Each structure stands twice: as C-alpha cells, then as structure tokens.
Amino acid sequence: TILTLEPSATSAQGFGIVMINELTHQVVRYDGAAYPMKRAGDGAKIPLSAHYVRQGHDETLKAGAANGAAEFTFTFP
C-alpha cells in the first residue's frame, strides 16, 4: 500500500506515499482490489488523494525530492 519514492541522488529517504480513496477513506492497495466509483453522467469519478508517510527512524531520514508515480487501470461495467 506504500509507494516508494522515485530514486535519484537528491531523493528524500525514509518516506513513502499512500493513496486514499476519498469515497471510502480507505488506503488504496495495489493487488487488484476493486474500488467503488461515483457516477458522473456517462462517466465515473474516483477521488484520490496522496499522503506522505514516514517509514524510517530519525537516523535514516533524509530531506530531498519526494516524487512518486502510480498507474491505475479502470474497468467500467
């Protein structure tokens, strides 16, 4: 459920990113789980938000760029 940061020489360390489904307030898992969408006319919406989470101890934390990416596949019935 925690995305890693994009690695680079200037990347932060000891942090990750979690995505939250704002319809259910659940953390998004990347194991093929289905999530409800809100219909919007002929389409659908799934409001997501991203949050940084600390994964390391004080001695392993490093300031820097904290970029990440996630890919989603949507299937409409």
mmCIF file of the N, C-alpha and C atoms, coordinates in Angstrom:
data_MODEL
# 
_entry.id   MODEL 
# 
loop_
_atom_site.group_PDB 
_atom_site.id 
_atom_site.type_symbol 
_atom_site.label_atom_id 
_atom_site.label_alt_id 
_atom_site.label_comp_id 
_atom_site.label_asym_id 
_atom_site.label_entity_id 
_atom_site.label_seq_id 
_atom_site.pdbx_PDB_ins_code 
_atom_site.Cartn_x 
_atom_site.Cartn_y 
_atom_site.Cartn_z 
_atom_site.occupancy 
_atom_site.B_iso_or_equiv 
_atom_site.pdbx_formal_charge 
_atom_site.auth_seq_id 
_atom_site.auth_comp_id 
_atom_site.auth_asym_id 
_atom_site.auth_atom_id 
_atom_site.pdbx_PDB_model_num 
ATOM 1   N N  . THR A 1 1  ? 0.812   -1.206 0.000   1.00 0.00 ? 1  THR A N  1 
ATOM 2   C CA . THR A 1 1  ? 0.000   0.000  0.000   1.00 0.00 ? 1  THR A CA 1 
ATOM 3   C C  . THR A 1 1  ? 0.849   1.262  0.000   1.00 0.00 ? 1  THR A C  1 
ATOM 4   N N  . ILE A 1 2  ? 2.156   1.133  0.226   1.00 0.00 ? 2  ILE A N  1 
ATOM 5   C CA . ILE A 1 2  ? 3.022   2.306  0.256   1.00 0.00 ? 2  ILE A CA 1 
ATOM 6   C C  . ILE A 1 2  ? 3.870   2.334  -1.005  1.00 0.00 ? 2  ILE A C  1 
ATOM 7   N N  . LEU A 1 3  ? 3.764   3.426  -1.749  1.00 0.00 ? 3  LEU A N  1 
ATOM 8   C CA . LEU A 1 3  ? 4.569   3.614  -2.948  1.00 0.00 ? 3  LEU A CA 1 
ATOM 9   C C  . LEU A 1 3  ? 5.938   4.133  -2.555  1.00 0.00 ? 3  LEU A C  1 
ATOM 10  N N  . THR A 1 4  ? 6.953   3.660  -3.234  1.00 0.00 ? 4  THR A N  1 
ATOM 11  C CA . THR A 1 4  ? 8.296   4.164  -2.966  1.00 0.00 ? 4  THR A CA 1 
ATOM 12  C C  . THR A 1 4  ? 8.508   5.452  -3.753  1.00 0.00 ? 4  THR A C  1 
ATOM 13  N N  . LEU A 1 5  ? 9.445   6.255  -3.285  1.00 0.00 ? 5  LEU A N  1 
ATOM 14  C CA . LEU A 1 5  ? 9.781   7.487  -3.980  1.00 0.00 ? 5  LEU A CA 1 
ATOM 15  C C  . LEU A 1 5  ? 10.664  7.174  -5.175  1.00 0.00 ? 5  LEU A C  1 
ATOM 16  N N  . GLU A 1 6  ? 10.586  8.019  -6.211  1.00 0.00 ? 6  GLU A N  1 
ATOM 17  C CA . GLU A 1 6  ? 11.455  7.846  -7.370  1.00 0.00 ? 6  GLU A CA 1 
ATOM 18  C C  . GLU A 1 6  ? 12.899  8.043  -6.925  1.00 0.00 ? 6  GLU A C  1 
ATOM 19  N N  . PRO A 1 7  ? 13.757  7.064  -7.172  1.00 0.00 ? 7  PRO A N  1 
ATOM 20  C CA . PRO A 1 7  ? 15.143  7.175  -6.706  1.00 0.00 ? 7  PRO A CA 1 
ATOM 21  C C  . PRO A 1 7  ? 15.969  8.152  -7.551  1.00 0.00 ? 7  PRO A C  1 
ATOM 22  N N  . SER A 1 8  ? 16.726  8.956  -6.881  1.00 0.00 ? 8  SER A N  1 
ATOM 23  C CA . SER A 1 8  ? 17.696  9.841  -7.533  1.00 0.00 ? 8  SER A CA 1 
ATOM 24  C C  . SER A 1 8  ? 18.709  10.257 -6.472  1.00 0.00 ? 8  SER A C  1 
ATOM 25  N N  . ALA A 1 9  ? 19.746  10.920 -6.894  1.00 0.00 ? 9  ALA A N  1 
ATOM 26  C CA . ALA A 1 9  ? 20.780  11.366 -5.954  1.00 0.00 ? 9  ALA A CA 1 
ATOM 27  C C  . ALA A 1 9  ? 20.238  12.392 -4.963  1.00 0.00 ? 9  ALA A C  1 
ATOM 28  N N  . THR A 1 10 ? 19.136  13.074 -5.341  1.00 0.00 ? 10 THR A N  1 
ATOM 29  C CA . THR A 1 10 ? 18.571  14.115 -4.470  1.00 0.00 ? 10 THR A CA 1 
ATOM 30  C C  . THR A 1 10 ? 17.259  13.685 -3.818  1.00 0.00 ? 10 THR A C  1 
ATOM 31  N N  . SER A 1 11 ? 16.914  12.407 -3.886  1.00 0.00 ? 11 SER A N  1 
ATOM 32  C CA . SER A 1 11 ? 15.651  11.919 -3.317  1.00 0.00 ? 11 SER A CA 1 
ATOM 33  C C  . SER A 1 11 ? 15.677  11.900 -1.790  1.00 0.00 ? 11 SER A C  1 
ATOM 34  N N  . ALA A 1 12 ? 14.516  12.178 -1.215  1.00 0.00 ? 12 ALA A N  1 
ATOM 35  C CA . ALA A 1 12 ? 14.347  12.010 0.226   1.00 0.00 ? 12 ALA A CA 1 
ATOM 36  C C  . ALA A 1 12 ? 14.450  10.530 0.554   1.00 0.00 ? 12 ALA A C  1 
ATOM 37  N N  . GLN A 1 13 ? 14.762  10.218 1.789   1.00 0.00 ? 13 GLN A N  1 
ATOM 38  C CA . GLN A 1 13 ? 14.829  8.821  2.228   1.00 0.00 ? 13 GLN A CA 1 
ATOM 39  C C  . GLN A 1 13 ? 14.046  8.670  3.524   1.00 0.00 ? 13 GLN A C  1 
ATOM 40  N N  . GLY A 1 14 ? 13.436  7.491  3.693   1.00 0.00 ? 14 GLY A N  1 
ATOM 41  C CA . GLY A 1 14 ? 12.675  7.202  4.901   1.00 0.00 ? 14 GLY A CA 1 
ATOM 42  C C  . GLY A 1 14 ? 11.209  7.595  4.800   1.00 0.00 ? 14 GLY A C  1 
ATOM 43  N N  . PHE A 1 15 ? 10.746  7.875  3.569   1.00 0.00 ? 15 PHE A N  1 
ATOM 44  C CA . PHE A 1 15 ? 9.358   8.276  3.346   1.00 0.00 ? 15 PHE A CA 1 
ATOM 45  C C  . PHE A 1 15 ? 8.763   7.468  2.205   1.00 0.00 ? 15 PHE A C  1 
ATOM 46  N N  . GLY A 1 16 ? 7.436   7.391  2.169   1.00 0.00 ? 16 GLY A N  1 
ATOM 47  C CA . GLY A 1 16 ? 6.712   6.766  1.082   1.00 0.00 ? 16 GLY A CA 1 
ATOM 48  C C  . GLY A 1 16 ? 5.432   7.538  0.846   1.00 0.00 ? 16 GLY A C  1 
ATOM 49  N N  . ILE A 1 17 ? 4.640   7.081  -0.123  1.00 0.00 ? 17 ILE A N  1 
ATOM 50  C CA . ILE A 1 17 ? 3.392   7.757  -0.478  1.00 0.00 ? 17 ILE A CA 1 
ATOM 51  C C  . ILE A 1 17 ? 2.257   6.743  -0.409  1.00 0.00 ? 17 ILE A C  1 
ATOM 52  N N  . VAL A 1 18 ? 1.155   7.120  0.217   1.00 0.00 ? 18 VAL A N  1 
ATOM 53  C CA . VAL A 1 18 ? -0.062  6.303  0.190   1.00 0.00 ? 18 VAL A CA 1 
ATOM 54  C C  . VAL A 1 18 ? -1.155  7.087  -0.516  1.00 0.00 ? 18 VAL A C  1 
ATOM 55  N N  . MET A 1 19 ? -1.984  6.359  -1.248  1.00 0.00 ? 19 MET A N  1 
ATOM 56  C CA . MET A 1 19 ? -3.133  6.954  -1.925  1.00 0.00 ? 19 MET A CA 1 
ATOM 57  C C  . MET A 1 19 ? -4.383  6.595  -1.123  1.00 0.00 ? 19 MET A C  1 
ATOM 58  N N  . ILE A 1 20 ? -5.276  7.569  -0.965  1.00 0.00 ? 20 ILE A N  1 
ATOM 59  C CA . ILE A 1 20 ? -6.525  7.373  -0.233  1.00 0.00 ? 20 ILE A CA 1 
ATOM 60  C C  . ILE A 1 20 ? -7.690  7.540  -1.196  1.00 0.00 ? 20 ILE A C  1 
ATOM 61  N N  . ASN A 1 21 ? -8.624  6.576  -1.173  1.00 0.00 ? 21 ASN A N  1 
ATOM 62  C CA . ASN A 1 21 ? -9.879  6.702  -1.916  1.00 0.00 ? 21 ASN A CA 1 
ATOM 63  C C  . ASN A 1 21 ? -10.792 7.576  -1.063  1.00 0.00 ? 21 ASN A C  1 
ATOM 64  N N  . GLU A 1 22 ? -11.073 8.779  -1.514  1.00 0.00 ? 22 GLU A N  1 
ATOM 65  C CA . GLU A 1 22 ? -11.849 9.717  -0.713  1.00 0.00 ? 22 GLU A CA 1 
ATOM 66  C C  . GLU A 1 22 ? -13.337 9.347  -0.603  1.00 0.00 ? 22 GLU A C  1 
ATOM 67  N N  . LEU A 1 23 ? -13.808 8.429  -1.442  1.00 0.00 ? 23 LEU A N  1 
ATOM 68  C CA . LEU A 1 23 ? -15.199 7.957  -1.306  1.00 0.00 ? 23 LEU A CA 1 
ATOM 69  C C  . LEU A 1 23 ? -15.356 7.056  -0.089  1.00 0.00 ? 23 LEU A C  1 
ATOM 70  N N  . THR A 1 24 ? -14.332 6.235  0.172   1.00 0.00 ? 24 THR A N  1 
ATOM 71  C CA . THR A 1 24 ? -14.420 5.261  1.269   1.00 0.00 ? 24 THR A CA 1 
ATOM 72  C C  . THR A 1 24 ? -13.445 5.569  2.403   1.00 0.00 ? 24 THR A C  1 
ATOM 73  N N  . HIS A 1 25 ? -12.535 6.507  2.164   1.00 0.00 ? 25 HIS A N  1 
ATOM 74  C CA . HIS A 1 25 ? -11.475 6.864  3.130   1.00 0.00 ? 25 HIS A CA 1 
ATOM 75  C C  . HIS A 1 25 ? -10.566 5.677  3.430   1.00 0.00 ? 25 HIS A C  1 
ATOM 76  N N  . GLN A 1 26 ? -10.419 4.780  2.460   1.00 0.00 ? 26 GLN A N  1 
ATOM 77  C CA . GLN A 1 26 ? -9.544  3.626  2.605   1.00 0.00 ? 26 GLN A CA 1 
ATOM 78  C C  . GLN A 1 26 ? -8.247  3.852  1.843   1.00 0.00 ? 26 GLN A C  1 
ATOM 79  N N  . VAL A 1 27 ? -7.163  3.271  2.355   1.00 0.00 ? 27 VAL A N  1 
ATOM 80  C CA . VAL A 1 27 ? -5.883  3.291  1.651   1.00 0.00 ? 27 VAL A CA 1 
ATOM 81  C C  . VAL A 1 27 ? -6.000  2.372  0.437   1.00 0.00 ? 27 VAL A C  1 
ATOM 82  N N  . VAL A 1 28 ? -5.544  2.856  -0.711  1.00 0.00 ? 28 VAL A N  1 
ATOM 83  C CA . VAL A 1 28 ? -5.594  2.070  -1.947  1.00 0.00 ? 28 VAL A CA 1 
ATOM 84  C C  . VAL A 1 28 ? -4.510  0.997  -1.896  1.00 0.00 ? 28 VAL A C  1 
ATOM 85  N N  . ARG A 1 29 ? -4.922  -0.241 -2.210  1.00 0.00 ? 29 ARG A N  1 
ATOM 86  C CA . ARG A 1 29 ? -3.986  -1.367 -2.293  1.00 0.00 ? 29 ARG A CA 1 
ATOM 87  C C  . ARG A 1 29 ? -3.716  -1.631 -3.779  1.00 0.00 ? 29 ARG A C  1 
ATOM 88  N N  . TYR A 1 30 ? -2.559  -2.153 -4.074  1.00 0.00 ? 30 TYR A N  1 
ATOM 89  C CA . TYR A 1 30 ? -2.174  -2.404 -5.463  1.00 0.00 ? 30 TYR A CA 1 
ATOM 90  C C  . TYR A 1 30 ? -2.115  -3.895 -5.731  1.00 0.00 ? 30 TYR A C  1 
ATOM 91  N N  . ASP A 1 31 ? -3.208  -4.574 -5.360  1.00 0.00 ? 31 ASP A N  1 
ATOM 92  C CA . ASP A 1 31 ? -3.266  -6.028 -5.525  1.00 0.00 ? 31 ASP A CA 1 
ATOM 93  C C  . ASP A 1 31 ? -4.464  -6.460 -6.361  1.00 0.00 ? 31 ASP A C  1 
ATOM 94  N N  . GLY A 1 32 ? -5.001  -5.537 -7.145  1.00 0.00 ? 32 GLY A N  1 
ATOM 95  C CA . GLY A 1 32 ? -6.155  -5.856 -7.980  1.00 0.00 ? 32 GLY A CA 1 
ATOM 96  C C  . GLY A 1 32 ? -7.484  -5.640 -7.294  1.00 0.00 ? 32 GLY A C  1 
ATOM 97  N N  . ALA A 1 33 ? -7.489  -5.073 -6.091  1.00 0.00 ? 33 ALA A N  1 
ATOM 98  C CA . ALA A 1 33 ? -8.732  -4.818 -5.360  1.00 0.00 ? 33 ALA A CA 1 
ATOM 99  C C  . ALA A 1 33 ? -9.620  -3.855 -6.152  1.00 0.00 ? 33 ALA A C  1 
ATOM 100 N N  . ALA A 1 34 ? -10.934 -4.064 -6.076  1.00 0.00 ? 34 ALA A N  1 
ATOM 101 C CA . ALA A 1 34 ? -11.899 -3.193 -6.743  1.00 0.00 ? 34 ALA A CA 1 
ATOM 102 C C  . ALA A 1 34 ? -12.301 -2.066 -5.789  1.00 0.00 ? 34 ALA A C  1 
ATOM 103 N N  . TYR A 1 35 ? -12.546 -0.891 -6.353  1.00 0.00 ? 35 TYR A N  1 
ATOM 104 C CA . TYR A 1 35 ? -12.959 0.260  -5.557  1.00 0.00 ? 35 TYR A CA 1 
ATOM 105 C C  . TYR A 1 35 ? -14.178 0.903  -6.196  1.00 0.00 ? 35 TYR A C  1 
ATOM 106 N N  . PRO A 1 36 ? -15.129 1.344  -5.367  1.00 0.00 ? 36 PRO A N  1 
ATOM 107 C CA . PRO A 1 36 ? -16.328 1.965  -5.922  1.00 0.00 ? 36 PRO A CA 1 
ATOM 108 C C  . PRO A 1 36 ? -16.001 3.312  -6.563  1.00 0.00 ? 36 PRO A C  1 
ATOM 109 N N  . MET A 1 37 ? -16.758 3.622  -7.618  1.00 0.00 ? 37 MET A N  1 
ATOM 110 C CA . MET A 1 37 ? -16.636 4.918  -8.276  1.00 0.00 ? 37 MET A CA 1 
ATOM 111 C C  . MET A 1 37 ? -17.976 5.628  -8.184  1.00 0.00 ? 37 MET A C  1 
ATOM 112 N N  . LYS A 1 38 ? -17.959 6.936  -8.265  1.00 0.00 ? 38 LYS A N  1 
ATOM 113 C CA . LYS A 1 38 ? -19.179 7.743  -8.241  1.00 0.00 ? 38 LYS A CA 1 
ATOM 114 C C  . LYS A 1 38 ? -19.539 8.095  -9.678  1.00 0.00 ? 38 LYS A C  1 
ATOM 115 N N  . ARG A 1 39 ? -20.758 7.722  -10.083 1.00 0.00 ? 39 ARG A N  1 
ATOM 116 C CA . ARG A 1 39 ? -21.185 8.014  -11.449 1.00 0.00 ? 39 ARG A CA 1 
ATOM 117 C C  . ARG A 1 39 ? -21.296 9.514  -11.648 1.00 0.00 ? 39 ARG A C  1 
ATOM 118 N N  . ALA A 1 40 ? -20.875 9.954  -12.836 1.00 0.00 ? 40 ALA A N  1 
ATOM 119 C CA . ALA A 1 40 ? -20.944 11.366 -13.213 1.00 0.00 ? 40 ALA A CA 1 
ATOM 120 C C  . ALA A 1 40 ? -21.360 11.431 -14.675 1.00 0.00 ? 40 ALA A C  1 
ATOM 121 N N  . GLY A 1 41 ? -22.674 11.449 -14.916 1.00 0.00 ? 41 GLY A N  1 
ATOM 122 C CA . GLY A 1 41 ? -23.177 11.420 -16.289 1.00 0.00 ? 41 GLY A CA 1 
ATOM 123 C C  . GLY A 1 41 ? -22.848 10.096 -16.941 1.00 0.00 ? 41 GLY A C  1 
ATOM 124 N N  . ASP A 1 42 ? -22.150 10.147 -18.070 1.00 0.00 ? 42 ASP A N  1 
ATOM 125 C CA . ASP A 1 42 ? -21.754 8.930  -18.778 1.00 0.00 ? 42 ASP A CA 1 
ATOM 126 C C  . ASP A 1 42 ? -20.414 8.389  -18.287 1.00 0.00 ? 42 ASP A C  1 
ATOM 127 N N  . GLY A 1 43 ? -19.845 9.019  -17.289 1.00 0.00 ? 43 GLY A N  1 
ATOM 128 C CA . GLY A 1 43 ? -18.554 8.593  -16.779 1.00 0.00 ? 43 GLY A CA 1 
ATOM 129 C C  . GLY A 1 43 ? -18.626 8.251  -15.305 1.00 0.00 ? 43 GLY A C  1 
ATOM 130 N N  . ALA A 1 44 ? -17.486 8.229  -14.683 1.00 0.00 ? 44 ALA A N  1 
ATOM 131 C CA . ALA A 1 44 ? -17.394 7.923  -13.265 1.00 0.00 ? 44 ALA A CA 1 
ATOM 132 C C  . ALA A 1 44 ? -16.205 8.677  -12.674 1.00 0.00 ? 44 ALA A C  1 
ATOM 133 N N  . LYS A 1 45 ? -16.261 8.939  -11.381 1.00 0.00 ? 45 LYS A N  1 
ATOM 134 C CA . LYS A 1 45 ? -15.173 9.620  -10.678 1.00 0.00 ? 45 LYS A CA 1 
ATOM 135 C C  . LYS A 1 45 ? -14.709 8.759  -9.515  1.00 0.00 ? 45 LYS A C  1 
ATOM 136 N N  . ILE A 1 46 ? -13.437 8.775  -9.275  1.00 0.00 ? 46 ILE A N  1 
ATOM 137 C CA . ILE A 1 46 ? -12.886 8.149  -8.081  1.00 0.00 ? 46 ILE A CA 1 
ATOM 138 C C  . ILE A 1 46 ? -11.895 9.167  -7.508  1.00 0.00 ? 46 ILE A C  1 
ATOM 139 N N  . PRO A 1 47 ? -12.339 9.923  -6.511  1.00 0.00 ? 47 PRO A N  1 
ATOM 140 C CA . PRO A 1 47 ? -11.464 10.951 -5.957  1.00 0.00 ? 47 PRO A CA 1 
ATOM 141 C C  . PRO A 1 47 ? -10.345 10.333 -5.116  1.00 0.00 ? 47 PRO A C  1 
ATOM 142 N N  . LEU A 1 48 ? -9.112  10.661 -5.474  1.00 0.00 ? 48 LEU A N  1 
ATOM 143 C CA . LEU A 1 48 ? -7.946  10.135 -4.783  1.00 0.00 ? 48 LEU A CA 1 
ATOM 144 C C  . LEU A 1 48 ? -7.133  11.280 -4.199  1.00 0.00 ? 48 LEU A C  1 
ATOM 145 N N  . SER A 1 49 ? -6.499  11.008 -3.096  1.00 0.00 ? 49 SER A N  1 
ATOM 146 C CA . SER A 1 49 ? -5.551  11.965 -2.528  1.00 0.00 ? 49 SER A CA 1 
ATOM 147 C C  . SER A 1 49 ? -4.287  11.205 -2.155  1.00 0.00 ? 49 SER A C  1 
ATOM 148 N N  . ALA A 1 50 ? -3.168  11.911 -2.163  1.00 0.00 ? 50 ALA A N  1 
ATOM 149 C CA . ALA A 1 50 ? -1.882  11.306 -1.834  1.00 0.00 ? 50 ALA A CA 1 
ATOM 150 C C  . ALA A 1 50 ? -1.362  11.898 -0.538  1.00 0.00 ? 50 ALA A C  1 
ATOM 151 N N  . HIS A 1 51 ? -0.738  11.053 0.280   1.00 0.00 ? 51 HIS A N  1 
ATOM 152 C CA . HIS A 1 51 ? -0.194  11.488 1.556   1.00 0.00 ? 51 HIS A CA 1 
ATOM 153 C C  . HIS A 1 51 ? 1.198   10.878 1.723   1.00 0.00 ? 51 HIS A C  1 
ATOM 154 N N  . TYR A 1 52 ? 2.116   11.669 2.229   1.00 0.00 ? 52 TYR A N  1 
ATOM 155 C CA . TYR A 1 52 ? 3.446   11.147 2.557   1.00 0.00 ? 52 TYR A CA 1 
ATOM 156 C C  . TYR A 1 52 ? 3.377   10.461 3.914   1.00 0.00 ? 52 TYR A C  1 
ATOM 157 N N  . VAL A 1 53 ? 4.065   9.345  4.028   1.00 0.00 ? 53 VAL A N  1 
ATOM 158 C CA . VAL A 1 53 ? 4.149   8.633  5.301   1.00 0.00 ? 53 VAL A CA 1 
ATOM 159 C C  . VAL A 1 53 ? 5.614   8.373  5.624   1.00 0.00 ? 53 VAL A C  1 
ATOM 160 N N  . ARG A 1 54 ? 5.909   8.467  6.877   1.00 0.00 ? 54 ARG A N  1 
ATOM 161 C CA . ARG A 1 54 ? 7.271   8.219  7.356   1.00 0.00 ? 54 ARG A CA 1 
ATOM 162 C C  . ARG A 1 54 ? 7.461   6.717  7.496   1.00 0.00 ? 54 ARG A C  1 
ATOM 163 N N  . GLN A 1 55 ? 8.568   6.205  6.983   1.00 0.00 ? 55 GLN A N  1 
ATOM 164 C CA . GLN A 1 55 ? 8.856   4.780  7.076   1.00 0.00 ? 55 GLN A CA 1 
ATOM 165 C C  . GLN A 1 55 ? 10.124  4.505  7.852   1.00 0.00 ? 55 GLN A C  1 
ATOM 166 N N  . GLY A 1 56 ? 10.924  5.499  8.080   1.00 0.00 ? 56 GLY A N  1 
ATOM 167 C CA . GLY A 1 56 ? 12.213  5.267  8.707   1.00 0.00 ? 56 GLY A CA 1 
ATOM 168 C C  . GLY A 1 56 ? 12.315  5.876  10.087  1.00 0.00 ? 56 GLY A C  1 
ATOM 169 N N  . HIS A 1 57 ? 13.421  5.578  10.742  1.00 0.00 ? 57 HIS A N  1 
ATOM 170 C CA . HIS A 1 57 ? 13.739  6.149  12.043  1.00 0.00 ? 57 HIS A CA 1 
ATOM 171 C C  . HIS A 1 57 ? 14.495  7.452  11.813  1.00 0.00 ? 57 HIS A C  1 
ATOM 172 N N  . ASP A 1 58 ? 14.618  8.260  12.848  1.00 0.00 ? 58 ASP A N  1 
ATOM 173 C CA . ASP A 1 58 ? 15.279  9.560  12.721  1.00 0.00 ? 58 ASP A CA 1 
ATOM 174 C C  . ASP A 1 58 ? 16.616  9.466  12.006  1.00 0.00 ? 58 ASP A C  1 
ATOM 175 N N  . GLU A 1 59 ? 17.401  8.452  12.313  1.00 0.00 ? 59 GLU A N  1 
ATOM 176 C CA . GLU A 1 59 ? 18.737  8.354  11.730  1.00 0.00 ? 59 GLU A CA 1 
ATOM 177 C C  . GLU A 1 59 ? 18.724  7.957  10.257  1.00 0.00 ? 59 GLU A C  1 
ATOM 178 N N  . THR A 1 60 ? 17.583  7.471  9.724   1.00 0.00 ? 60 THR A N  1 
ATOM 179 C CA . THR A 1 60 ? 17.512  7.075  8.319   1.00 0.00 ? 60 THR A CA 1 
ATOM 180 C C  . THR A 1 60 ? 16.798  8.099  7.450   1.00 0.00 ? 60 THR A C  1 
ATOM 181 N N  . LEU A 1 61 ? 16.277  9.172  8.055   1.00 0.00 ? 61 LEU A N  1 
ATOM 182 C CA . LEU A 1 61 ? 15.554  10.180 7.285   1.00 0.00 ? 61 LEU A CA 1 
ATOM 183 C C  . LEU A 1 61 ? 16.525  11.119 6.594   1.00 0.00 ? 61 LEU A C  1 
ATOM 184 N N  . LYS A 1 62 ? 16.165  11.489 5.356   1.00 0.00 ? 62 LYS A N  1 
ATOM 185 C CA . LYS A 1 62 ? 16.982  12.427 4.594   1.00 0.00 ? 62 LYS A CA 1 
ATOM 186 C C  . LYS A 1 62 ? 16.052  13.322 3.795   1.00 0.00 ? 62 LYS A C  1 
ATOM 187 N N  . ALA A 1 63 ? 16.261  14.632 3.900   1.00 0.00 ? 63 ALA A N  1 
ATOM 188 C CA . ALA A 1 63 ? 15.463  15.587 3.134   1.00 0.00 ? 63 ALA A CA 1 
ATOM 189 C C  . ALA A 1 63 ? 15.831  15.486 1.658   1.00 0.00 ? 63 ALA A C  1 
ATOM 190 N N  . GLY A 1 64 ? 14.868  15.804 0.790   1.00 0.00 ? 64 GLY A N  1 
ATOM 191 C CA . GLY A 1 64 ? 15.141  15.791 -0.640  1.00 0.00 ? 64 GLY A CA 1 
ATOM 192 C C  . GLY A 1 64 ? 13.858  15.732 -1.431  1.00 0.00 ? 64 GLY A C  1 
ATOM 193 N N  . ALA A 1 65 ? 13.982  15.481 -2.714  1.00 0.00 ? 65 ALA A N  1 
ATOM 194 C CA . ALA A 1 65 ? 12.818  15.375 -3.599  1.00 0.00 ? 65 ALA A CA 1 
ATOM 195 C C  . ALA A 1 65 ? 11.983  14.164 -3.197  1.00 0.00 ? 65 ALA A C  1 
ATOM 196 N N  . ALA A 1 66 ? 10.674  14.327 -3.215  1.00 0.00 ? 66 ALA A N  1 
ATOM 197 C CA . ALA A 1 66 ? 9.775   13.236 -2.807  1.00 0.00 ? 66 ALA A CA 1 
ATOM 198 C C  . ALA A 1 66 ? 8.732   13.005 -3.895  1.00 0.00 ? 66 ALA A C  1 
ATOM 199 N N  . ASN A 1 67 ? 9.200   12.559 -5.051  1.00 0.00 ? 67 ASN A N  1 
ATOM 200 C CA . ASN A 1 67 ? 8.327   12.313 -6.199  1.00 0.00 ? 67 ASN A CA 1 
ATOM 201 C C  . ASN A 1 67 ? 7.995   10.834 -6.296  1.00 0.00 ? 67 ASN A C  1 
ATOM 202 N N  . GLY A 1 68 ? 6.800   10.542 -6.787  1.00 0.00 ? 68 GLY A N  1 
ATOM 203 C CA . GLY A 1 68 ? 6.379   9.163  -6.978  1.00 0.00 ? 68 GLY A CA 1 
ATOM 204 C C  . GLY A 1 68 ? 5.348   9.090  -8.083  1.00 0.00 ? 68 GLY A C  1 
ATOM 205 N N  . ALA A 1 69 ? 5.010   7.896  -8.510  1.00 0.00 ? 69 ALA A N  1 
ATOM 206 C CA . ALA A 1 69 ? 4.019   7.705  -9.561  1.00 0.00 ? 69 ALA A CA 1 
ATOM 207 C C  . ALA A 1 69 ? 3.271   6.409  -9.318  1.00 0.00 ? 69 ALA A C  1 
ATOM 208 N N  . ALA A 1 70 ? 2.016   6.390  -9.756  1.00 0.00 ? 70 ALA A N  1 
ATOM 209 C CA . ALA A 1 70 ? 1.191   5.182  -9.668  1.00 0.00 ? 70 ALA A CA 1 
ATOM 210 C C  . ALA A 1 70 ? 0.408   5.064  -10.967 1.00 0.00 ? 70 ALA A C  1 
ATOM 211 N N  . GLU A 1 71 ? 0.203   3.842  -11.416 1.00 0.00 ? 71 GLU A N  1 
ATOM 212 C CA . GLU A 1 71 ? -0.563  3.591  -12.616 1.00 0.00 ? 71 GLU A CA 1 
ATOM 213 C C  . GLU A 1 71 ? -1.821  2.830  -12.251 1.00 0.00 ? 71 GLU A C  1 
ATOM 214 N N  . PHE A 1 72 ? -2.963  3.288  -12.765 1.00 0.00 ? 72 PHE A N  1 
ATOM 215 C CA . PHE A 1 72 ? -4.243  2.657  -12.455 1.00 0.00 ? 72 PHE A CA 1 
ATOM 216 C C  . PHE A 1 72 ? -4.910  2.196  -13.747 1.00 0.00 ? 72 PHE A C  1 
ATOM 217 N N  . THR A 1 73 ? -5.601  1.068  -13.654 1.00 0.00 ? 73 THR A N  1 
ATOM 218 C CA . THR A 1 73 ? -6.419  0.569  -14.760 1.00 0.00 ? 73 THR A CA 1 
ATOM 219 C C  . THR A 1 73 ? -7.869  0.597  -14.307 1.00 0.00 ? 73 THR A C  1 
ATOM 220 N N  . PHE A 1 74 ? -8.718  1.213  -15.118 1.00 0.00 ? 74 PHE A N  1 
ATOM 221 C CA . PHE A 1 74 ? -10.137 1.322  -14.774 1.00 0.00 ? 74 PHE A CA 1 
ATOM 222 C C  . PHE A 1 74 ? -10.956 0.456  -15.707 1.00 0.00 ? 74 PHE A C  1 
ATOM 223 N N  . THR A 1 75 ? -11.888 -0.298 -15.133 1.00 0.00 ? 75 THR A N  1 
ATOM 224 C CA . THR A 1 75 ? -12.799 -1.135 -15.896 1.00 0.00 ? 75 THR A CA 1 
ATOM 225 C C  . THR A 1 75 ? -14.222 -0.685 -15.582 1.00 0.00 ? 75 THR A C  1 
ATOM 226 N N  . PHE A 1 76 ? -14.965 -0.301 -16.617 1.00 0.00 ? 76 PHE A N  1 
ATOM 227 C CA . PHE A 1 76 ? -16.344 0.131  -16.437 1.00 0.00 ? 76 PHE A CA 1 
ATOM 228 C C  . PHE A 1 76 ? -17.288 -0.991 -16.829 1.00 0.00 ? 76 PHE A C  1 
ATOM 229 N N  . PRO A 1 77 ? -18.291 -1.220 -15.990 1.00 0.00 ? 77 PRO A N  1 
ATOM 230 C CA . PRO A 1 77 ? -19.253 -2.294 -16.320 1.00 0.00 ? 77 PRO A CA 1 
ATOM 231 C C  . PRO A 1 77 ? -20.110 -1.926 -17.522 1.00 0.00 ? 77 PRO A C  1 
# 
